Amino acid sequence: MALLLLLHIAILGLSIPRRLAQGHSPPQPEADGRRETIRSSGYPRERHPQPPAQGSSRATQDPLQIPSNGTAPLLVAVQVFLSNVFNVDILRYTVSSVLLLRLSWLDTRLAWNASAHPQRAITLPWDSLWIPGLTIQESLWVDWRDQNPRARVDPVGNVELYLSLTTETNCDFELLRFPGDQSDCSLSFYALSNTVTELEFRAHAVNEMVSVKREYRVHDLKIQVPPKHLVPCFRVTLRLQNTALKTIISLLVPGEALLVADVCGGLLPPQAPERLGYKVTLLLGYLVFHSSLVQALPSSSSCNPLLIYYFTVLLLLLFLSTVETVLLAGLLARGGQGAKVSVSPTPTREGQEPGSPGPGPQGSVSPPAGGKGSRRSWAEAADRIFFLAYVAGVVLSQVIFATIWMWAVCESDPAPGEAMPHGGRPRF
């Protein structure tokens, strides 16, 4: 009996591994597993399927491949909503903005029978269907706010996807008339994973900025689809206009105040010792103001702001006024020392009034005391002429600057890619 029991246990032990070998092992992953790649532009991660086996019908039905539209490219409608421009840095030539993209296209592979499934629409995760991968050409960084966006699909197969992003992009500011400047900043969106024969964009822009008070405001918003590109793209152009209030208060008003103060300083008499100290103090104060102005404006632009030349001219005018005061004070001081002549007192005779003229001892006559007065009158006349010429120069400089401000035109140097496309030396 015990021998039969041991034999039965041995038979059961041999049958267990045989059943595992017959197909009861844990499930293996599918042959068409997916791998994840991260786009360099900061776009949410997109999963790409491995190529299907030859002869498989999944090659034309894979929802992660771009939908087929026959011989025509797939049309994707894009609406760009600009909600904020929160930072404009003219020193770094950058603009930071917040955008909302609404993408819609038709994918008939996602359609279903509405009578059998009466849902009006369903939401699908972004990694379960094809979506256009977008890259911003001018971006320094892009922050996609929703890392797991969901697409809305209706029974016909219309797909609708919303993407919200914050980005910092380069902008070529036109600062010739700073602080009254206007600049066009572009955001070029490219679908690098497709060609123009596969995908086409139809774009529209909407300005949704409400009561955003900044130094720069959005004056205009345009969008276009550039022709003759190898990959599908659309471009959003922001026209930024400077409100100029901050610059007028911090730069123009102090500069004009120092110039008027220098003109008023010319009304002081040239022999007054306070005039020289007044002029030197104004010049030193303007030098500090000019250095802060240079730091507040970019110096690498091909069309530098006219304010740089304007305040440099004001600095030269203050310098000339101070030099004239120093030279005049030096001439008066030397003339006063040379005019001092020691005259000995002459005793009065009896019977002669003290103030009556008469010959001095040994027949000498006292020299006339008119040299110092004549030098002073000559210095005052020269100072008056310089003051009138200085006032005329100040007024003329203001008129010339206003004329240049109204009519001056400056064309920026072309970029190397625009001067000579596809590499090579630029054309001049």
C-alpha positions as a Markdown table, in Angstrom:
| # | Residue | x | y | z |
|---|---|---|---|---|
| 1 | Met | 0.0 | 0.0 | 0.0 |
| 2 | Ala | 2.8 | 2.4 | 0.9 |
| 3 | Leu | 4.6 | 1.5 | -2.3 |
| 4 | Leu | 1.6 | 2.4 | -4.4 |
| 5 | Leu | 1.3 | 5.8 | -2.6 |
| 6 | Leu | 4.9 | 6.7 | -3.3 |
| 7 | Leu | 4.5 | 5.7 | -7.0 |
| 8 | His | 1.4 | 8.0 | -7.3 |
| 9 | Ile | 3.3 | 11.0 | -5.9 |
| 10 | Ala | 6.2 | 10.5 | -8.3 |
| 11 | Ile | 3.8 | 10.5 | -11.3 |
| 12 | Leu | 2.2 | 13.8 | -10.1 |
| 13 | Gly | 5.6 | 15.5 | -9.7 |
| 14 | Leu | 6.6 | 14.6 | -13.3 |
| 15 | Ser | 3.3 | 15.9 | -14.7 |
| 16 | Ile | 3.5 | 19.5 | -13.3 |
| 17 | Pro | 6.6 | 20.8 | -15.3 |
| 18 | Arg | 5.1 | 19.0 | -18.4 |
| 19 | Arg | 2.0 | 21.3 | -18.1 |
| 20 | Leu | 4.1 | 24.4 | -17.8 |
| 21 | Ala | 6.0 | 23.4 | -20.9 |
| 22 | Gln | 2.7 | 23.0 | -22.8 |
| 23 | Gly | 1.8 | 26.8 | -22.7 |
| 24 | His | 0.8 | 27.8 | -19.2 |
| 25 | Ser | 3.9 | 30.1 | -18.8 |
| 26 | Pro | 3.4 | 34.0 | -18.0 |
| 27 | Pro | 2.3 | 36.1 | -21.0 |
| 28 | Gln | 5.1 | 37.7 | -23.1 |
| 29 | Pro | 4.9 | 41.3 | -24.4 |
| 30 | Glu | 3.5 | 41.9 | -27.9 |
| 31 | Ala | 5.9 | 41.9 | -30.9 |
| 32 | Asp | 4.8 | 45.5 | -31.7 |
| 33 | Gly | 5.9 | 47.1 | -28.4 |
| 34 | Arg | 6.3 | 50.9 | -28.2 |
| 35 | Arg | 9.3 | 53.0 | -27.4 |
| 36 | Glu | 9.3 | 56.5 | -26.0 |
| 37 | Thr | 11.2 | 59.5 | -27.4 |
| 38 | Ile | 11.4 | 63.0 | -26.0 |
| 39 | Arg | 11.4 | 65.9 | -28.4 |
| 40 | Ser | 14.1 | 68.6 | -28.0 |
| 41 | Ser | 11.6 | 71.4 | -28.1 |
| 42 | Gly | 10.0 | 70.3 | -24.9 |
| 43 | Tyr | 6.9 | 68.9 | -26.5 |
| 44 | Pro | 5.1 | 66.1 | -24.5 |
| 45 | Arg | 6.5 | 62.7 | -25.1 |
| 46 | Glu | 5.2 | 60.8 | -28.1 |
| 47 | Arg | 5.2 | 57.1 | -28.5 |
| 48 | His | 6.1 | 55.6 | -31.8 |
| 49 | Pro | 5.3 | 52.0 | -32.7 |
| 50 | Gln | 7.8 | 49.6 | -34.1 |
| 51 | Pro | 7.5 | 48.8 | -37.8 |
| 52 | Pro | 4.9 | 46.0 | -38.3 |
| 53 | Ala | 5.8 | 42.6 | -39.9 |
| 54 | Gln | 5.7 | 42.3 | -43.6 |
| 55 | Gly | 2.3 | 41.4 | -45.0 |
| 56 | Ser | 0.5 | 42.8 | -42.0 |
| 57 | Ser | -2.6 | 45.0 | -42.5 |
| 58 | Arg | -1.7 | 47.1 | -39.4 |
| 59 | Ala | 0.6 | 49.3 | -41.6 |
| 60 | Thr | -2.4 | 51.1 | -43.0 |
| 61 | Gln | -4.6 | 51.0 | -39.8 |
| 62 | Asp | -2.0 | 52.1 | -37.1 |
| 63 | Pro | -3.6 | 55.0 | -35.3 |
| 64 | Leu | -0.1 | 56.4 | -34.5 |
| 65 | Gln | 0.6 | 56.9 | -38.2 |
| 66 | Ile | -0.5 | 60.1 | -40.0 |
| 67 | Pro | -4.1 | 59.7 | -41.4 |
| 68 | Ser | -4.3 | 59.2 | -45.1 |
| 69 | Asn | -6.2 | 61.7 | -47.2 |
| 70 | Gly | -5.7 | 60.1 | -50.6 |
| 71 | Thr | -3.4 | 62.1 | -52.9 |
| 72 | Ala | -4.0 | 65.4 | -51.0 |
| 73 | Pro | -2.1 | 66.3 | -47.8 |
| 74 | Leu | -3.9 | 66.0 | -44.4 |
| 75 | Leu | -5.4 | 69.4 | -43.6 |
| 76 | Val | -4.9 | 70.5 | -39.9 |
| 77 | Ala | -6.8 | 73.6 | -38.8 |
| 78 | Val | -4.9 | 75.6 | -36.2 |
| 79 | Gln | -6.2 | 78.4 | -34.0 |
| 80 | Val | -3.5 | 80.3 | -31.9 |
| 81 | Phe | -4.8 | 82.2 | -28.9 |
| 82 | Leu | -2.4 | 84.8 | -27.5 |
| 83 | Ser | -3.2 | 85.2 | -23.8 |
| 84 | Asn | -0.2 | 87.1 | -22.4 |
| 85 | Val | 3.2 | 88.7 | -23.2 |
| 86 | Phe | 4.7 | 89.1 | -19.8 |
| 87 | Asn | 8.4 | 89.9 | -20.5 |
| 88 | Val | 10.2 | 91.9 | -23.2 |
| 89 | Asp | 13.9 | 92.1 | -22.7 |
| 90 | Ile | 15.6 | 94.4 | -25.3 |
| 91 | Leu | 19.1 | 93.8 | -23.8 |
| 92 | Arg | 18.8 | 90.0 | -24.5 |
| 93 | Tyr | 16.5 | 90.4 | -27.6 |
| 94 | Thr | 13.9 | 88.0 | -26.1 |
| 95 | Val | 10.1 | 87.9 | -25.7 |
| 96 | Ser | 8.2 | 85.6 | -23.3 |
| 97 | Ser | 4.6 | 84.8 | -24.1 |
| 98 | Val | 1.8 | 82.4 | -23.2 |
| 99 | Leu | -0.1 | 80.7 | -26.1 |
| 100 | Leu | -3.0 | 78.2 | -26.5 |
| 101 | Leu | -3.2 | 76.1 | -29.6 |
| 102 | Arg | -6.4 | 74.5 | -30.9 |
| 103 | Leu | -5.6 | 71.7 | -33.4 |
| 104 | Ser | -8.3 | 69.9 | -35.4 |
| 105 | Trp | -8.2 | 67.4 | -38.2 |
| 106 | Leu | -10.2 | 64.4 | -39.6 |
| 107 | Asp | -9.1 | 60.8 | -38.8 |
| 108 | Thr | -11.7 | 58.4 | -40.2 |
| 109 | Arg | -9.9 | 55.5 | -38.5 |
| 110 | Leu | -11.3 | 56.7 | -35.2 |
| 111 | Ala | -15.0 | 56.9 | -36.4 |
| 112 | Trp | -17.6 | 54.5 | -35.0 |
| 113 | Asn | -21.2 | 53.6 | -35.5 |
| 114 | Ala | -23.3 | 56.3 | -33.7 |
| 115 | Ser | -26.4 | 54.1 | -33.7 |
| 116 | Ala | -24.7 | 51.3 | -31.8 |
| 117 | His | -22.7 | 53.6 | -29.6 |
| 118 | Pro | -24.7 | 56.8 | -29.0 |
| 119 | Gln | -21.9 | 58.8 | -27.4 |
| 120 | Arg | -21.5 | 62.3 | -28.8 |
| 121 | Ala | -17.8 | 62.4 | -28.3 |
| 122 | Ile | -15.1 | 60.6 | -26.4 |
| 123 | Thr | -11.7 | 61.7 | -25.1 |
| 124 | Leu | -8.5 | 59.7 | -25.8 |
| 125 | Pro | -5.0 | 60.1 | -24.4 |
| 126 | Trp | -2.5 | 61.7 | -26.7 |
| 127 | Asp | -0.3 | 58.6 | -26.9 |
| 128 | Ser | -3.1 | 56.5 | -28.4 |
| 129 | Leu | -3.5 | 58.4 | -31.7 |
| 130 | Trp | -1.5 | 60.5 | -34.1 |
| 131 | Ile | -0.9 | 64.2 | -33.3 |
| 132 | Pro | 1.3 | 66.6 | -35.2 |
| 133 | Gly | 4.6 | 67.2 | -33.3 |
| 134 | Leu | 5.4 | 71.0 | -33.2 |
| 135 | Thr | 8.7 | 72.7 | -32.8 |
| 136 | Ile | 9.2 | 76.5 | -32.4 |
| 137 | Gln | 12.2 | 77.7 | -34.4 |
| 138 | Glu | 12.9 | 80.9 | -32.4 |
| 139 | Ser | 12.4 | 79.4 | -29.0 |
| 140 | Leu | 15.0 | 79.3 | -26.2 |
| 141 | Trp | 12.8 | 77.2 | -24.1 |
| 142 | Val | 9.2 | 75.8 | -24.2 |
| 143 | Asp | 7.1 | 74.8 | -21.2 |
| 144 | Trp | 4.1 | 72.7 | -22.2 |
| 145 | Arg | 1.7 | 73.1 | -19.3 |
| 146 | Asp | -0.2 | 69.9 | -19.8 |
| 147 | Gln | 2.2 | 67.0 | -20.1 |
| 148 | Asn | -0.7 | 64.5 | -20.8 |
| 149 | Pro | -3.1 | 66.3 | -23.1 |
| 150 | Arg | -6.3 | 64.5 | -24.2 |
| 151 | Ala | -7.9 | 64.7 | -27.6 |
| 152 | Arg | -11.7 | 64.9 | -28.2 |
| 153 | Val | -13.1 | 62.6 | -31.0 |
| 154 | Asp | -16.6 | 62.7 | -32.4 |
| 155 | Pro | -18.4 | 59.8 | -34.2 |
| 156 | Val | -17.3 | 61.0 | -37.7 |
| 157 | Gly | -13.6 | 61.0 | -36.7 |
| 158 | Asn | -13.0 | 64.7 | -36.2 |
| 159 | Val | -10.2 | 65.1 | -33.7 |
| 160 | Glu | -9.8 | 68.3 | -31.5 |
| 161 | Leu | -6.7 | 68.9 | -29.3 |
| 162 | Tyr | -5.8 | 71.8 | -27.1 |
| 163 | Leu | -2.1 | 72.5 | -26.2 |
| 164 | Ser | -1.1 | 75.3 | -23.8 |
| 165 | Leu | 2.5 | 76.5 | -23.6 |
| 166 | Thr | 4.8 | 79.2 | -22.3 |
| 167 | Thr | 7.8 | 80.1 | -24.3 |
| 168 | Glu | 10.7 | 82.5 | -24.6 |
| 169 | Thr | 11.8 | 83.3 | -28.1 |
| 170 | Asn | 14.3 | 85.5 | -29.9 |
| 171 | Cys | 13.1 | 88.8 | -31.5 |
| 172 | Asp | 15.0 | 91.2 | -33.7 |
| 173 | Phe | 13.9 | 94.5 | -32.1 |
| 174 | Glu | 14.1 | 97.7 | -34.3 |
| 175 | Leu | 15.4 | 100.2 | -31.7 |
| 176 | Leu | 16.3 | 103.1 | -33.9 |
| 177 | Arg | 13.4 | 105.3 | -32.5 |
| 178 | Phe | 13.6 | 103.9 | -29.0 |
| 179 | Pro | 11.5 | 104.6 | -26.9 |
| 180 | Gly | 8.9 | 105.1 | -29.7 |
| 181 | Asp | 9.9 | 101.8 | -31.4 |
| 182 | Gln | 7.8 | 99.1 | -33.0 |
| 183 | Ser | 9.1 | 95.6 | -33.6 |
| 184 | Asp | 7.8 | 92.4 | -35.3 |
| 185 | Cys | 8.5 | 89.2 | -33.4 |
| 186 | Ser | 7.9 | 85.9 | -35.1 |
| 187 | Leu | 7.1 | 82.4 | -33.7 |
| 188 | Ser | 7.5 | 79.8 | -36.4 |
| 189 | Phe | 5.9 | 76.4 | -35.7 |
| 190 | Tyr | 7.3 | 73.5 | -37.7 |
| 191 | Ala | 6.1 | 69.8 | -38.0 |
| 192 | Leu | 9.5 | 68.3 | -38.6 |
| 193 | Ser | 8.3 | 64.7 | -38.6 |
| 194 | Asn | 6.2 | 65.2 | -41.8 |
| 195 | Thr | 6.5 | 66.7 | -45.3 |
| 196 | Val | 4.4 | 69.1 | -47.2 |
| 197 | Thr | 3.0 | 66.2 | -49.3 |
| 198 | Glu | 1.6 | 64.6 | -46.1 |
| 199 | Leu | 0.5 | 67.6 | -43.9 |
| 200 | Glu | -0.8 | 71.1 | -44.5 |
| 201 | Phe | -1.7 | 73.8 | -41.9 |
| 202 | Arg | -4.6 | 76.3 | -42.1 |
| 203 | Ala | -3.9 | 78.8 | -39.3 |
| 204 | His | -5.8 | 81.6 | -37.6 |
| 205 | Ala | -4.7 | 83.8 | -34.7 |
| 206 | Val | -6.9 | 85.3 | -31.9 |
| 207 | Asn | -5.7 | 88.0 | -29.5 |
| 208 | Glu | -7.1 | 87.3 | -26.0 |
| 209 | Met | -5.0 | 89.7 | -24.0 |
| 210 | Val | -7.3 | 91.8 | -21.7 |
| 211 | Ser | -6.1 | 94.7 | -19.5 |
| 212 | Val | -2.4 | 93.7 | -19.5 |
| 213 | Lys | -0.5 | 96.9 | -18.8 |
| 214 | Arg | 3.2 | 96.5 | -19.7 |
| 215 | Glu | 5.9 | 98.7 | -21.1 |
| 216 | Tyr | 5.3 | 96.9 | -24.5 |
| 217 | Arg | 1.9 | 96.2 | -25.7 |
| 218 | Val | 0.7 | 94.0 | -28.6 |
| 219 | His | -0.3 | 96.4 | -31.4 |
| 220 | Asp | -1.1 | 93.8 | -34.0 |
| 221 | Leu | -1.2 | 90.0 | -34.4 |
| 222 | Lys | -0.9 | 88.2 | -37.7 |
| 223 | Ile | -0.5 | 84.6 | -38.8 |
| 224 | Gln | 0.6 | 83.1 | -42.1 |
| 225 | Val | 1.7 | 79.9 | -43.8 |
| 226 | Pro | 5.0 | 80.5 | -45.5 |
| 227 | Pro | 5.2 | 79.0 | -49.0 |
| 228 | Lys | 8.0 | 76.9 | -50.5 |
| 229 | His | 9.0 | 75.1 | -47.4 |
| 230 | Leu | 10.1 | 71.4 | -47.2 |
| 231 | Val | 8.2 | 70.8 | -44.0 |
| 232 | Pro | 4.8 | 72.0 | -42.9 |
| 233 | Cys | 4.9 | 75.2 | -40.9 |
| 234 | Phe | 2.9 | 78.3 | -39.8 |
| 235 | Arg | 4.2 | 81.6 | -38.4 |
| 236 | Val | 2.7 | 83.9 | -35.8 |
| 237 | Thr | 3.9 | 87.5 | -35.9 |
| 238 | Leu | 3.5 | 89.9 | -32.9 |
| 239 | Arg | 3.9 | 93.6 | -33.5 |
| 240 | Leu | 5.0 | 95.1 | -30.2 |
| 241 | Gln | 4.8 | 98.8 | -29.5 |
| 242 | Asn | 6.6 | 100.6 | -26.7 |
| 243 | Thr | 4.5 | 102.8 | -24.5 |
| 244 | Ala | 7.5 | 105.0 | -23.8 |
| 245 | Leu | 6.3 | 106.3 | -20.5 |
| 246 | Lys | 9.0 | 104.7 | -18.4 |
| 247 | Thr | 11.8 | 105.8 | -20.7 |
| 248 | Ile | 10.5 | 109.4 | -20.9 |
| 249 | Ile | 10.4 | 109.7 | -17.1 |
| 250 | Ser | 13.7 | 108.1 | -16.4 |
| 251 | Leu | 15.8 | 109.3 | -19.4 |
| 252 | Leu | 14.5 | 112.2 | -21.4 |
| 253 | Val | 13.2 | 114.4 | -18.5 |
| 254 | Pro | 16.5 | 114.2 | -16.5 |
| 255 | Gly | 18.6 | 114.9 | -19.6 |
| 256 | Glu | 16.6 | 117.9 | -20.6 |
| 257 | Ala | 16.6 | 119.2 | -17.0 |
| 258 | Leu | 20.4 | 119.1 | -16.9 |
| 259 | Leu | 20.6 | 120.9 | -20.2 |
| 260 | Val | 18.3 | 123.7 | -19.1 |
| 261 | Ala | 20.2 | 124.0 | -15.8 |
| 262 | Asp | 23.4 | 124.4 | -17.7 |
| 263 | Val | 21.9 | 127.2 | -19.8 |
| 264 | Cys | 20.7 | 129.0 | -16.7 |
| 265 | Gly | 24.2 | 128.7 | -15.2 |
| 266 | Gly | 25.5 | 130.9 | -18.0 |
| 267 | Leu | 23.6 | 133.8 | -16.5 |
| 268 | Leu | 25.9 | 133.9 | -13.5 |
| 269 | Pro | 28.7 | 136.5 | -13.8 |
| 270 | Pro | 32.0 | 135.1 | -15.0 |
| 271 | Gln | 34.0 | 136.4 | -12.0 |
| 272 | Ala | 31.6 | 134.7 | -9.5 |
| 273 | Pro | 33.4 | 131.7 | -7.8 |
| 274 | Glu | 30.2 | 129.7 | -7.6 |
| 275 | Arg | 29.9 | 129.5 | -11.4 |
| 276 | Leu | 32.8 | 127.2 | -11.8 |
| 277 | Gly | 31.7 | 124.8 | -9.1 |
| 278 | Tyr | 28.1 | 124.8 | -10.5 |
| 279 | Lys | 29.4 | 123.8 | -14.0 |
| 280 | Val | 31.7 | 121.1 | -12.8 |
| 281 | Thr | 28.9 | 119.6 | -10.6 |
| 282 | Leu | 26.5 | 119.5 | -13.6 |
| 283 | Leu | 29.1 | 117.8 | -15.8 |
| 284 | Leu | 29.9 | 115.1 | -13.2 |
| 285 | Gly | 26.2 | 114.4 | -12.7 |
| 286 | Tyr | 25.6 | 114.1 | -16.4 |
| 287 | Leu | 28.6 | 111.7 | -16.7 |
| 288 | Val | 26.9 | 109.4 | -14.2 |
| 289 | Phe | 23.6 | 109.7 | -16.0 |
| 290 | His | 25.2 | 109.0 | -19.4 |
| 291 | Ser | 26.9 | 105.8 | -18.1 |
| 292 | Ser | 23.5 | 104.5 | -16.8 |
| 293 | Leu | 21.9 | 105.3 | -20.1 |
| 294 | Val | 24.5 | 103.3 | -22.0 |
| 295 | Gln | 23.9 | 100.3 | -19.8 |
| 296 | Ala | 20.1 | 100.5 | -20.3 |
| 297 | Leu | 20.3 | 100.3 | -24.1 |
| 298 | Pro | 21.7 | 97.5 | -26.2 |
| 299 | Ser | 25.0 | 98.2 | -28.0 |
| 300 | Ser | 25.1 | 95.3 | -30.5 |
| 301 | Ser | 22.3 | 96.4 | -32.8 |
| 302 | Ser | 23.1 | 97.3 | -36.4 |
| 303 | Cys | 20.7 | 100.3 | -36.0 |
| 304 | Asn | 21.6 | 101.8 | -32.7 |
| 305 | Pro | 19.0 | 104.0 | -30.9 |
| 306 | Leu | 19.1 | 107.7 | -31.8 |
| 307 | Leu | 19.0 | 108.5 | -28.1 |
| 308 | Ile | 22.6 | 107.3 | -27.8 |
| 309 | Tyr | 23.8 | 110.0 | -30.3 |
| 310 | Tyr | 21.4 | 112.6 | -28.8 |
| 311 | Phe | 22.7 | 112.3 | -25.2 |
| 312 | Thr | 26.3 | 112.2 | -26.5 |
| 313 | Val | 25.7 | 115.5 | -28.2 |
| 314 | Leu | 24.3 | 116.9 | -24.9 |
| 315 | Leu | 27.4 | 115.6 | -23.1 |
| 316 | Leu | 29.7 | 117.5 | -25.6 |
| 317 | Leu | 27.6 | 120.7 | -25.1 |
| 318 | Leu | 28.0 | 120.5 | -21.3 |
| 319 | Phe | 31.7 | 119.8 | -21.8 |
| 320 | Leu | 32.2 | 122.9 | -23.9 |
| 321 | Ser | 30.3 | 125.1 | -21.5 |
| 322 | Thr | 32.4 | 123.9 | -18.6 |
| 323 | Val | 35.7 | 124.4 | -20.5 |
| 324 | Glu | 34.6 | 128.0 | -21.4 |
| 325 | Thr | 33.9 | 128.7 | -17.7 |
| 326 | Val | 37.3 | 127.3 | -16.6 |
| 327 | Leu | 39.2 | 129.3 | -19.3 |
| 328 | Leu | 37.4 | 132.5 | -18.5 |
| 329 | Ala | 38.0 | 132.1 | -14.8 |
| 330 | Gly | 41.7 | 131.4 | -15.4 |
| 331 | Leu | 42.1 | 134.6 | -17.6 |
| 332 | Leu | 40.4 | 136.7 | -15.0 |
| 333 | Ala | 42.6 | 135.4 | -12.2 |
| 334 | Arg | 45.8 | 136.0 | -14.2 |
| 335 | Gly | 44.6 | 139.5 | -15.2 |
| 336 | Gly | 43.8 | 140.4 | -11.5 |
| 337 | Gln | 47.3 | 139.4 | -10.4 |
| 338 | Gly | 49.0 | 141.4 | -13.2 |
| 339 | Ala | 47.0 | 144.5 | -12.5 |
| 340 | Lys | 48.1 | 144.9 | -8.9 |
| 341 | Val | 50.6 | 147.7 | -8.8 |
| 342 | Ser | 52.1 | 149.0 | -5.5 |
| 343 | Val | 51.5 | 152.8 | -5.3 |
| 344 | Ser | 53.2 | 154.7 | -2.4 |
| 345 | Pro | 51.0 | 157.3 | -0.6 |
| 346 | Thr | 51.8 | 161.0 | -1.5 |
| 347 | Pro | 51.8 | 163.6 | 1.3 |
| 348 | Thr | 49.5 | 166.7 | 0.7 |
| 349 | Arg | 50.9 | 170.2 | 0.7 |
| 350 | Glu | 49.7 | 173.0 | 2.9 |
| 351 | Gly | 47.0 | 175.0 | 1.3 |
| 352 | Gln | 46.2 | 172.2 | -1.1 |
| 353 | Glu | 43.1 | 170.2 | -0.8 |
| 354 | Pro | 43.7 | 166.5 | -0.3 |
| 355 | Gly | 41.7 | 165.5 | -3.4 |
| 356 | Ser | 43.2 | 168.1 | -5.8 |
| 357 | Pro | 45.5 | 166.8 | -8.5 |
| 358 | Gly | 49.1 | 167.8 | -8.5 |
| 359 | Pro | 52.5 | 166.6 | -9.1 |
| 360 | Gly | 53.9 | 164.0 | -6.7 |
| 361 | Pro | 57.3 | 163.9 | -5.3 |
| 362 | Gln | 60.1 | 164.3 | -7.8 |
| 363 | Gly | 57.4 | 165.2 | -10.5 |
| 364 | Ser | 55.9 | 161.6 | -10.7 |
| 365 | Val | 52.3 | 161.1 | -11.6 |
| 366 | Ser | 50.3 | 158.2 | -10.3 |
| 367 | Pro | 49.3 | 155.6 | -13.0 |
| 368 | Pro | 45.6 | 155.4 | -14.0 |
| 369 | Ala | 43.7 | 152.5 | -12.4 |
| 370 | Gly | 41.8 | 151.3 | -15.5 |
| 371 | Gly | 43.6 | 148.1 | -16.6 |
| 372 | Lys | 41.6 | 145.7 | -14.4 |
| 373 | Gly | 38.3 | 147.2 | -15.3 |
| 374 | Ser | 39.0 | 147.0 | -19.0 |
| 375 | Arg | 40.0 | 143.3 | -18.7 |
| 376 | Arg | 36.8 | 142.5 | -16.8 |
| 377 | Ser | 34.6 | 144.3 | -19.3 |
| 378 | Trp | 36.4 | 142.3 | -22.1 |
| 379 | Ala | 35.8 | 139.0 | -20.3 |
| 380 | Glu | 32.1 | 139.8 | -19.7 |
| 381 | Ala | 31.6 | 140.7 | -23.4 |
| 382 | Ala | 33.3 | 137.4 | -24.5 |
| 383 | Asp | 31.2 | 135.5 | -22.0 |
| 384 | Arg | 28.0 | 137.1 | -23.4 |
| 385 | Ile | 28.9 | 136.2 | -26.9 |
| 386 | Phe | 29.6 | 132.6 | -26.0 |
| 387 | Phe | 26.3 | 132.4 | -24.0 |
| 388 | Leu | 24.3 | 133.5 | -27.0 |
| 389 | Ala | 26.2 | 131.1 | -29.3 |
| 390 | Tyr | 25.7 | 128.3 | -26.8 |
| 391 | Val | 21.9 | 128.9 | -26.6 |
| 392 | Ala | 21.7 | 128.9 | -30.4 |
| 393 | Gly | 23.6 | 125.7 | -30.5 |
| 394 | Val | 21.3 | 124.0 | -28.0 |
| 395 | Val | 18.2 | 125.1 | -29.9 |
| 396 | Leu | 19.7 | 124.0 | -33.2 |
| 397 | Ser | 20.7 | 120.6 | -31.8 |
| 398 | Gln | 17.1 | 120.0 | -30.7 |
| 399 | Val | 15.7 | 121.0 | -34.1 |
| 400 | Ile | 18.2 | 118.7 | -35.9 |
| 401 | Phe | 17.4 | 115.8 | -33.6 |
| 402 | Ala | 13.6 | 116.2 | -34.1 |
| 403 | Thr | 14.2 | 116.2 | -37.9 |
| 404 | Ile | 16.3 | 113.1 | -37.9 |
| 405 | Trp | 13.8 | 111.4 | -35.6 |
| 406 | Met | 11.0 | 112.0 | -38.1 |
| 407 | Trp | 12.8 | 111.2 | -41.3 |
| 408 | Ala | 15.7 | 108.9 | -40.5 |
| 409 | Val | 15.6 | 105.3 | -41.9 |
| 410 | Cys | 18.0 | 102.5 | -41.0 |
| 411 | Glu | 18.0 | 99.0 | -42.6 |
| 412 | Ser | 19.3 | 96.3 | -40.4 |
| 413 | Asp | 22.0 | 94.0 | -41.7 |
| 414 | Pro | 20.6 | 90.8 | -43.2 |
| 415 | Ala | 21.1 | 87.6 | -41.4 |
| 416 | Pro | 23.7 | 85.2 | -42.8 |
| 417 | Gly | 21.0 | 82.8 | -43.9 |
| 418 | Glu | 19.1 | 85.6 | -45.7 |
| 419 | Ala | 22.2 | 87.1 | -47.3 |
| 420 | Met | 23.4 | 83.7 | -48.7 |
| 421 | Pro | 21.0 | 80.8 | -48.3 |
| 422 | His | 22.4 | 77.2 | -48.0 |
| 423 | Gly | 25.7 | 78.3 | -46.7 |
| 424 | Gly | 28.7 | 80.1 | -48.4 |
| 425 | Arg | 30.0 | 83.6 | -48.1 |
| 426 | Pro | 27.3 | 86.3 | -47.8 |
| 427 | Arg | 26.6 | 88.6 | -50.7 |
| 428 | Phe | 27.3 | 92.3 | -50.3 |
